[in-house]
Amino acid sequence: MAVAIYAFMTAWGELLFASVLTTEETRTLAVGLRQYAIQTSVYGNQVLDAGAVK
């Protein structure tokens, strides 16, 4: 349980850090997926496909 909490806190910290310090041209994958997911007409399967490693 402690590992899951630590992993969540680390991932959340990375997302907030990248949200503040990146621009439109230099944003990370996590920030880009978050911005894509909060658009008005996005389907969940599109977000999952965009984040899949191929």
PDB file of N, CA, C and O in Angstrom:
ATOM      1  N   MET A   1       0.821  -1.190   0.000  1.00  0.00           N
ATOM      2  CA  MET A   1       0.000   0.000   0.000  1.00  0.00           C
ATOM      3  C   MET A   1       0.869   1.259   0.000  1.00  0.00           C
ATOM      4  O   MET A   1       0.560   2.241  -0.676  1.00  0.00           O
ATOM      5  N   ALA A   2       1.934   1.216   0.750  1.00  0.00           N
ATOM      6  CA  ALA A   2       2.817   2.376   0.813  1.00  0.00           C
ATOM      7  C   ALA A   2       3.481   2.643  -0.534  1.00  0.00           C
ATOM      8  O   ALA A   2       3.710   3.796  -0.897  1.00  0.00           O
ATOM      9  N   VAL A   3       3.789   1.578  -1.274  1.00  0.00           N
ATOM     10  CA  VAL A   3       4.403   1.746  -2.591  1.00  0.00           C
ATOM     11  C   VAL A   3       3.423   2.399  -3.555  1.00  0.00           C
ATOM     12  O   VAL A   3       3.816   3.248  -4.355  1.00  0.00           O
ATOM     13  N   ALA A   4       2.159   2.013  -3.489  1.00  0.00           N
ATOM     14  CA  ALA A   4       1.140   2.606  -4.359  1.00  0.00           C
ATOM     15  C   ALA A   4       0.957   4.095  -4.058  1.00  0.00           C
ATOM     16  O   ALA A   4       0.829   4.907  -4.974  1.00  0.00           O
ATOM     17  N   ILE A   5       0.948   4.440  -2.795  1.00  0.00           N
ATOM     18  CA  ILE A   5       0.808   5.853  -2.407  1.00  0.00           C
ATOM     19  C   ILE A   5       2.018   6.646  -2.871  1.00  0.00           C
ATOM     20  O   ILE A   5       1.873   7.757  -3.380  1.00  0.00           O
ATOM     21  N   TYR A   6       3.207   6.086  -2.700  1.00  0.00           N
ATOM     22  CA  TYR A   6       4.421   6.765  -3.140  1.00  0.00           C
ATOM     23  C   TYR A   6       4.442   6.945  -4.659  1.00  0.00           C
ATOM     24  O   TYR A   6       4.829   8.004  -5.153  1.00  0.00           O
ATOM     25  N   ALA A   7       4.027   5.916  -5.397  1.00  0.00           N
ATOM     26  CA  ALA A   7       3.998   5.999  -6.860  1.00  0.00           C
ATOM     27  C   ALA A   7       3.004   7.054  -7.318  1.00  0.00           C
ATOM     28  O   ALA A   7       3.290   7.809  -8.247  1.00  0.00           O
ATOM     29  N   PHE A   8       1.848   7.117  -6.683  1.00  0.00           N
ATOM     30  CA  PHE A   8       0.848   8.125  -7.039  1.00  0.00           C
ATOM     31  C   PHE A   8       1.375   9.531  -6.765  1.00  0.00           C
ATOM     32  O   PHE A   8       1.233  10.421  -7.604  1.00  0.00           O
ATOM     33  N   MET A   9       1.975   9.733  -5.610  1.00  0.00           N
ATOM     34  CA  MET A   9       2.488  11.061  -5.259  1.00  0.00           C
ATOM     35  C   MET A   9       3.604  11.493  -6.204  1.00  0.00           C
ATOM     36  O   MET A   9       3.689  12.668  -6.562  1.00  0.00           O
ATOM     37  N   THR A  10       4.447  10.573  -6.603  1.00  0.00           N
ATOM     38  CA  THR A  10       5.528  10.887  -7.534  1.00  0.00           C
ATOM     39  C   THR A  10       4.980  11.250  -8.903  1.00  0.00           C
ATOM     40  O   THR A  10       5.425  12.225  -9.509  1.00  0.00           O
ATOM     41  N   ALA A  11       4.015  10.476  -9.401  1.00  0.00           N
ATOM     42  CA  ALA A  11       3.425  10.760 -10.709  1.00  0.00           C
ATOM     43  C   ALA A  11       2.675  12.080 -10.685  1.00  0.00           C
ATOM     44  O   ALA A  11       2.758  12.850 -11.643  1.00  0.00           O
ATOM     45  N   TRP A  12       1.951  12.358  -9.621  1.00  0.00           N
ATOM     46  CA  TRP A  12       1.207  13.612  -9.519  1.00  0.00           C
ATOM     47  C   TRP A  12       2.163  14.803  -9.450  1.00  0.00           C
ATOM     48  O   TRP A  12       1.909  15.841 -10.061  1.00  0.00           O
ATOM     49  N   GLY A  13       3.242  14.657  -8.722  1.00  0.00           N
ATOM     50  CA  GLY A  13       4.233  15.720  -8.647  1.00  0.00           C
ATOM     51  C   GLY A  13       4.876  15.997  -9.997  1.00  0.00           C
ATOM     52  O   GLY A  13       5.130  17.152 -10.340  1.00  0.00           O
ATOM     53  N   GLU A  14       5.139  14.947 -10.763  1.00  0.00           N
ATOM     54  CA  GLU A  14       5.721  15.121 -12.094  1.00  0.00           C
ATOM     55  C   GLU A  14       4.756  15.847 -13.009  1.00  0.00           C
ATOM     56  O   GLU A  14       5.168  16.706 -13.788  1.00  0.00           O
ATOM     57  N   LEU A  15       3.487  15.518 -12.927  1.00  0.00           N
ATOM     58  CA  LEU A  15       2.479  16.161 -13.772  1.00  0.00           C
ATOM     59  C   LEU A  15       2.361  17.646 -13.428  1.00  0.00           C
ATOM     60  O   LEU A  15       2.320  18.483 -14.330  1.00  0.00           O
ATOM     61  N   LEU A  16       2.307  17.979 -12.164  1.00  0.00           N
ATOM     62  CA  LEU A  16       2.211  19.383 -11.766  1.00  0.00           C
ATOM     63  C   LEU A  16       3.473  20.150 -12.134  1.00  0.00           C
ATOM     64  O   LEU A  16       3.392  21.285 -12.603  1.00  0.00           O
ATOM     65  N   PHE A  17       4.630  19.548 -11.929  1.00  0.00           N
ATOM     66  CA  PHE A  17       5.900  20.182 -12.268  1.00  0.00           C
ATOM     67  C   PHE A  17       5.972  20.466 -13.763  1.00  0.00           C
ATOM     68  O   PHE A  17       6.363  21.561 -14.169  1.00  0.00           O
ATOM     69  N   ALA A  18       5.598  19.486 -14.585  1.00  0.00           N
ATOM     70  CA  ALA A  18       5.649  19.655 -16.037  1.00  0.00           C
ATOM     71  C   ALA A  18       4.585  20.637 -16.521  1.00  0.00           C
ATOM     72  O   ALA A  18       4.804  21.335 -17.511  1.00  0.00           O
ATOM     73  N   SER A  19       3.446  20.706 -15.850  1.00  0.00           N
ATOM     74  CA  SER A  19       2.395  21.642 -16.246  1.00  0.00           C
ATOM     75  C   SER A  19       2.843  23.088 -16.083  1.00  0.00           C
ATOM     76  O   SER A  19       2.490  23.950 -16.888  1.00  0.00           O
ATOM     77  N   VAL A  20       3.609  23.344 -15.058  1.00  0.00           N
ATOM     78  CA  VAL A  20       4.022  24.706 -14.758  1.00  0.00           C
ATOM     79  C   VAL A  20       5.227  25.125 -15.594  1.00  0.00           C
ATOM     80  O   VAL A  20       5.292  26.261 -16.062  1.00  0.00           O
ATOM     81  N   LEU A  21       6.173  24.224 -15.781  1.00  0.00           N
ATOM     82  CA  LEU A  21       7.443  24.605 -16.375  1.00  0.00           C
ATOM     83  C   LEU A  21       7.582  24.322 -17.872  1.00  0.00           C
ATOM     84  O   LEU A  21       8.645  24.582 -18.434  1.00  0.00           O
ATOM     85  N   THR A  22       6.561  23.805 -18.529  1.00  0.00           N
ATOM     86  CA  THR A  22       6.670  23.545 -19.961  1.00  0.00           C
ATOM     87  C   THR A  22       5.778  24.488 -20.747  1.00  0.00           C
ATOM     88  O   THR A  22       4.807  25.043 -20.234  1.00  0.00           O
ATOM     89  N   THR A  23       6.143  24.649 -22.011  1.00  0.00           N
ATOM     90  CA  THR A  23       5.333  25.465 -22.917  1.00  0.00           C
ATOM     91  C   THR A  23       4.584  24.550 -23.875  1.00  0.00           C
ATOM     92  O   THR A  23       4.667  23.326 -23.763  1.00  0.00           O
ATOM     93  N   GLU A  24       3.867  25.129 -24.801  1.00  0.00           N
ATOM     94  CA  GLU A  24       3.110  24.351 -25.781  1.00  0.00           C
ATOM     95  C   GLU A  24       4.039  23.454 -26.612  1.00  0.00           C
ATOM     96  O   GLU A  24       3.662  22.338 -26.970  1.00  0.00           O
ATOM     97  N   GLU A  25       5.232  23.931 -26.914  1.00  0.00           N
ATOM     98  CA  GLU A  25       6.159  23.173 -27.746  1.00  0.00           C
ATOM     99  C   GLU A  25       6.938  22.116 -26.970  1.00  0.00           C
ATOM    100  O   GLU A  25       7.385  21.131 -27.557  1.00  0.00           O
ATOM    101  N   THR A  26       7.106  22.300 -25.672  1.00  0.00           N
ATOM    102  CA  THR A  26       7.963  21.403 -24.899  1.00  0.00           C
ATOM    103  C   THR A  26       7.205  20.577 -23.861  1.00  0.00           C
ATOM    104  O   THR A  26       7.825  20.033 -22.947  1.00  0.00           O
ATOM    105  N   ARG A  27       5.918  20.471 -23.974  1.00  0.00           N
ATOM    106  CA  ARG A  27       5.169  19.735 -22.951  1.00  0.00           C
ATOM    107  C   ARG A  27       5.433  18.236 -23.030  1.00  0.00           C
ATOM    108  O   ARG A  27       5.776  17.704 -24.086  1.00  0.00           O
ATOM    109  N   THR A  28       5.268  17.579 -21.911  1.00  0.00           N
ATOM    110  CA  THR A  28       5.507  16.149 -21.816  1.00  0.00           C
ATOM    111  C   THR A  28       4.268  15.380 -22.243  1.00  0.00           C
ATOM    112  O   THR A  28       3.202  15.963 -22.445  1.00  0.00           O
ATOM    113  N   LEU A  29       4.413  14.066 -22.379  1.00  0.00           N
ATOM    114  CA  LEU A  29       3.295  13.223 -22.788  1.00  0.00           C
ATOM    115  C   LEU A  29       2.166  13.284 -21.761  1.00  0.00           C
ATOM    116  O   LEU A  29       0.995  13.344 -22.135  1.00  0.00           O
ATOM    117  N   ALA A  30       2.499  13.268 -20.498  1.00  0.00           N
ATOM    118  CA  ALA A  30       1.463  13.302 -19.458  1.00  0.00           C
ATOM    119  C   ALA A  30       0.640  14.584 -19.519  1.00  0.00           C
ATOM    120  O   ALA A  30      -0.582  14.547 -19.379  1.00  0.00           O
ATOM    121  N   VAL A  31       1.302  15.705 -19.725  1.00  0.00           N
ATOM    122  CA  VAL A  31       0.594  16.982 -19.812  1.00  0.00           C
ATOM    123  C   VAL A  31      -0.253  17.032 -21.083  1.00  0.00           C
ATOM    124  O   VAL A  31      -1.388  17.506 -21.061  1.00  0.00           O
ATOM    125  N   GLY A  32       0.303  16.544 -22.182  1.00  0.00           N
ATOM    126  CA  GLY A  32      -0.452  16.526 -23.434  1.00  0.00           C
ATOM    127  C   GLY A  32      -1.695  15.660 -23.357  1.00  0.00           C
ATOM    128  O   GLY A  32      -2.746  16.043 -23.869  1.00  0.00           O
ATOM    129  N   LEU A  33      -1.593  14.486 -22.718  1.00  0.00           N
ATOM    130  CA  LEU A  33      -2.761  13.619 -22.560  1.00  0.00           C
ATOM    131  C   LEU A  33      -3.802  14.250 -21.643  1.00  0.00           C
ATOM    132  O   LEU A  33      -5.004  14.107 -21.867  1.00  0.00           O
ATOM    133  N   ARG A  34      -3.335  14.946 -20.610  1.00  0.00           N
ATOM    134  CA  ARG A  34      -4.283  15.603 -19.716  1.00  0.00           C
ATOM    135  C   ARG A  34      -5.036  16.699 -20.454  1.00  0.00           C
ATOM    136  O   ARG A  34      -6.253  16.821 -20.315  1.00  0.00           O
ATOM    137  N   GLN A  35      -4.320  17.493 -21.236  1.00  0.00           N
ATOM    138  CA  GLN A  35      -4.978  18.558 -21.994  1.00  0.00           C
ATOM    139  C   GLN A  35      -5.911  17.984 -23.041  1.00  0.00           C
ATOM    140  O   GLN A  35      -6.975  18.550 -23.294  1.00  0.00           O
ATOM    141  N   TYR A  36      -5.534  16.870 -23.657  1.00  0.00           N
ATOM    142  CA  TYR A  36      -6.397  16.227 -24.637  1.00  0.00           C
ATOM    143  C   TYR A  36      -7.645  15.647 -23.980  1.00  0.00           C
ATOM    144  O   TYR A  36      -8.735  15.709 -24.549  1.00  0.00           O
ATOM    145  N   ALA A  37      -7.487  15.085 -22.791  1.00  0.00           N
ATOM    146  CA  ALA A  37      -8.601  14.428 -22.112  1.00  0.00           C
ATOM    147  C   ALA A  37      -9.642  15.403 -21.579  1.00  0.00           C
ATOM    148  O   ALA A  37     -10.791  15.010 -21.374  1.00  0.00           O
ATOM    149  N   ILE A  38      -9.276  16.671 -21.346  1.00  0.00           N
ATOM    150  CA  ILE A  38     -10.249  17.609 -20.792  1.00  0.00           C
ATOM    151  C   ILE A  38     -10.989  18.392 -21.868  1.00  0.00           C
ATOM    152  O   ILE A  38     -11.772  19.290 -21.557  1.00  0.00           O
ATOM    153  N   GLN A  39     -10.741  18.052 -23.146  1.00  0.00           N
ATOM    154  CA  GLN A  39     -11.521  18.662 -24.209  1.00  0.00           C
ATOM    155  C   GLN A  39     -12.964  18.176 -24.110  1.00  0.00           C
ATOM    156  O   GLN A  39     -13.236  17.175 -23.449  1.00  0.00           O
ATOM    157  N   THR A  40     -13.880  18.870 -24.755  1.00  0.00           N
ATOM    158  CA  THR A  40     -15.295  18.576 -24.575  1.00  0.00           C
ATOM    159  C   THR A  40     -15.744  17.282 -25.243  1.00  0.00           C
ATOM    160  O   THR A  40     -16.608  16.597 -24.694  1.00  0.00           O
ATOM    161  N   SER A  41     -15.206  16.918 -26.389  1.00  0.00           N
ATOM    162  CA  SER A  41     -15.709  15.737 -27.099  1.00  0.00           C
ATOM    163  C   SER A  41     -14.607  14.712 -27.330  1.00  0.00           C
ATOM    164  O   SER A  41     -14.259  14.408 -28.471  1.00  0.00           O
ATOM    165  N   VAL A  42     -14.067  14.189 -26.250  1.00  0.00           N
ATOM    166  CA  VAL A  42     -13.025  13.177 -26.332  1.00  0.00           C
ATOM    167  C   VAL A  42     -13.574  11.888 -25.743  1.00  0.00           C
ATOM    168  O   VAL A  42     -14.210  11.890 -24.689  1.00  0.00           O
ATOM    169  N   TYR A  43     -13.319  10.794 -26.438  1.00  0.00           N
ATOM    170  CA  TYR A  43     -13.743   9.491 -25.949  1.00  0.00           C
ATOM    171  C   TYR A  43     -12.607   8.836 -25.171  1.00  0.00           C
ATOM    172  O   TYR A  43     -11.433   9.044 -25.478  1.00  0.00           O
ATOM    173  N   GLY A  44     -12.956   8.064 -24.187  1.00  0.00           N
ATOM    174  CA  GLY A  44     -11.952   7.428 -23.336  1.00  0.00           C
ATOM    175  C   GLY A  44     -11.015   6.515 -24.096  1.00  0.00           C
ATOM    176  O   GLY A  44      -9.831   6.437 -23.771  1.00  0.00           O
ATOM    177  N   ASN A  45     -11.527   5.816 -25.111  1.00  0.00           N
ATOM    178  CA  ASN A  45     -10.658   4.919 -25.865  1.00  0.00           C
ATOM    179  C   ASN A  45      -9.601   5.685 -26.647  1.00  0.00           C
ATOM    180  O   ASN A  45      -8.521   5.150 -26.895  1.00  0.00           O
ATOM    181  N   GLN A  46      -9.880   6.918 -27.039  1.00  0.00           N
ATOM    182  CA  GLN A  46      -8.880   7.713 -27.747  1.00  0.00           C
ATOM    183  C   GLN A  46      -7.738   8.106 -26.806  1.00  0.00           C
ATOM    184  O   GLN A  46      -6.575   8.112 -27.210  1.00  0.00           O
ATOM    185  N   VAL A  47      -8.062   8.426 -25.579  1.00  0.00           N
ATOM    186  CA  VAL A  47      -7.034   8.785 -24.608  1.00  0.00           C
ATOM    187  C   VAL A  47      -6.179   7.569 -24.298  1.00  0.00           C
ATOM    188  O   VAL A  47      -4.957   7.683 -24.208  1.00  0.00           O
ATOM    189  N   LEU A  48      -6.805   6.390 -24.131  1.00  0.00           N
ATOM    190  CA  LEU A  48      -6.043   5.183 -23.860  1.00  0.00           C
ATOM    191  C   LEU A  48      -5.157   4.803 -25.036  1.00  0.00           C
ATOM    192  O   LEU A  48      -4.027   4.357 -24.839  1.00  0.00           O
ATOM    193  N   ASP A  49      -5.653   4.975 -26.258  1.00  0.00           N
ATOM    194  CA  ASP A  49      -4.832   4.677 -27.436  1.00  0.00           C
ATOM    195  C   ASP A  49      -3.651   5.631 -27.546  1.00  0.00           C
ATOM    196  O   ASP A  49      -2.561   5.222 -27.945  1.00  0.00           O
ATOM    197  N   ALA A  50      -3.854   6.886 -27.201  1.00  0.00           N
ATOM    198  CA  ALA A  50      -2.774   7.870 -27.294  1.00  0.00           C
ATOM    199  C   ALA A  50      -1.683   7.585 -26.281  1.00  0.00           C
ATOM    200  O   ALA A  50      -0.520   7.902 -26.530  1.00  0.00           O
ATOM    201  N   GLY A  51      -2.021   7.000 -25.156  1.00  0.00           N
ATOM    202  CA  GLY A  51      -1.035   6.719 -24.128  1.00  0.00           C
ATOM    203  C   GLY A  51      -0.405   5.361 -24.216  1.00  0.00           C
ATOM    204  O   GLY A  51       0.513   5.057 -23.454  1.00  0.00           O
ATOM    205  N   ALA A  52      -0.878   4.520 -25.137  1.00  0.00           N
ATOM    206  CA  ALA A  52      -0.345   3.165 -25.255  1.00  0.00           C
ATOM    207  C   ALA A  52       1.035   3.187 -25.899  1.00  0.00           C
ATOM    208  O   ALA A  52       1.289   3.937 -26.841  1.00  0.00           O
ATOM    209  N   VAL A  53       1.898   2.364 -25.381  1.00  0.00           N
ATOM    210  CA  VAL A  53       3.246   2.226 -25.948  1.00  0.00           C
ATOM    211  C   VAL A  53       3.175   1.146 -26.997  1.00  0.00           C
ATOM    212  O   VAL A  53       2.752   0.021 -26.731  1.00  0.00           O
ATOM    213  N   LYS A  54       3.595   1.503 -28.193  1.00  0.00           N
ATOM    214  CA  LYS A  54       3.530   0.508 -29.287  1.00  0.00           C
ATOM    215  C   LYS A  54       4.895   0.105 -29.723  1.00  0.00           C
ATOM    216  O   LYS A  54       5.037  -0.718 -30.628  1.00  0.00           O
TER     217      LYS A  54
END
